[in-house]
Amino acid sequence: MTPSPAARLVPTYMIFSESEAETTSIREGFWSNEGGWGDYTEATRFSEAEKQAFLLPGSARSDAKWGTLASVAPFFQEQDERAAKATARSAPSP
């Protein structure tokens, strides 16, 4: 089913880079047309039509990709799990 013209204009896509997220402690892996790589709240939202016309920006490992919040959520969940395990390993034994 082809989306209607109005549906293609709804800004639902973001640009995400795991390598950019991994280079900062606060995981700033989202692209902003105004500020470059930053956090989710600053990310530029793109419509389907804009996605088709916009070239992906450069990133640390050339891994920038289109996504939605749902598609990048597993990356953040994995990062949180790794951090929790690292914290548990470094905690002193009782």
PyMOL commands that set and color helices and strands:
alter all, ss='L'
color gray80, all
select helices_A, chain A and resi 5-8+18-22+40-42+48-53+69-90
alter helices_A, ss='H'
color red, helices_A
select strands_A, chain A and resi 14-16+30-32+36-38+65-67
alter strands_A, ss='S'
color yellow, strands_A
deselect
rebuild
show_as cartoon
